[in-house]
Amino acid sequence: MAKALPWYQRLRPGALYLVGILPGVWTFTLGVMDRLGPDPIKALEHDLGLWALKFLVIGLAITPLRRLTGISLLRYRRAVGVLAFIYACMHLLTYLVLDQNLALAAIWADILKRPYITIGMAAFLVLIPLAVTSNNAMVRRLGGPAWQRLHRWVYLAVALAVTHFVMVAKVWETDSLVYAALVLVLLGYRAAVRVQGSSRSRRSGARPVPAPAHQ
C-alpha cells in the first residue's frame, strides 16, 4: 500500500498554477474596478513585480527548508519557478504596454538612464533560459549536470530582482529590507553548503556531488 503524502504535499503541482495565479487576477480585477489608488498602473507594476520576487524567494527557500526541517516541497519547485517567470512577464508587460505605451525610444532611454530598470531587465533576461528549460524534455536534452549548471543562474536572477525591488523603493522601507535580508540569508546558506561540501570532498578525496538546482 502506497504511503500517504504529508498534508503539505497533497496539492497537485499542476493545481499550484491555478492557486499561484490568483493574486495576479485579483490585482488586475482591482485595477479594472479602479481600486488601486491614485496611480493604478504603478500599483499594478509594483504588485506583479513583488509577486515575481516572492515566488523566486520561495523557490530559493525550498532546499534549505528540506535540509533544516525535513519538510520537502521539491515537487512544487518547478511550478514555483514558472510562476515567478509568469509574474515577471506580467510585470514587464505592464511597464511596456500600460506605462510606456510601447514607445520603444522611451523604453530604451529608460533602460540606459535608470539603473533600477537596467537591473530589472537583466533579471528578466536571466530568467528566460531558466523558464524555457523548466520541462522534462529540456532536462533530457541538456543532461542532468548541464541543466543543473544552467539553473544555478537562478541565484543571480534573485539577487538582481531584489536589488531592483530595493532600488525602486528609493528609500529604506520595511518590505525592501525584509526581502533583501531573506535573499542574503538564503544565498549565504547556499554558499556555506557548497563550501562545506567542497571541504568534505577534498578531505575524502572524492569528487564533489553537484547540488540540486533551485528551480
Steps between C-alpha positions, in 0.01 A plus 500: 500500500636839397604728781266798545648836411547756778230767508734759349559281190138418420450785256587388149785701345277588204236642735763732647489702177131572554557598863814699423342711227210614719686800653571631151138455392385679816739789440379542141141487628573779747650700214188457286291609799726806543600393850878514469542854624590826324759336271351162405759413236790546742309303764437219251867496398610490863264222606580275205874554542475431871325168435776405256754568774294308756493189283874529432567517875266206565683295237833588655375395845375153403831316532610666830153426639540131416850479643422686822149371578441192289202664329540426131325720245727392215205380292380861481832665417452501125151649525628767741775594254260518206259715704786737579565534127130550421479784751825649369348494148183672623709756689705574190198512268326744734803728478539464121134523399309692768778721636703573186240425229764298311698819428825322417716813509373593846541143623858481374579839657355376830716187489813707442415783741344323797723239666211324673335437161831378357534255789137390471543430129815302574312290756228427244753400234663256743160345575418432133732198445401362840131514408558357152689200642259434791357183348595133487582509131767767552642316801549192278635706211754695707587216736476525878837665577468762225142573600603547862783735405261710292240518775752626754457831318182532706723632782605790277140559394384521862785734595422729206126488569531599866748775407245630249229491766712688755603765245142555384402582860770774505476510880565229758150361546422204726394279207818562302716435807317174577536363148862609475575327832320181393695481175831567677430225755394247236793574269737495797363163608543364148860625484577345842361163389714504186813591694429228755439244224822594323697471825361154570578390145860616528543319831352178364669527162166462325363722229234747625143401425313781322230653718150505357394812317239717668262524212 
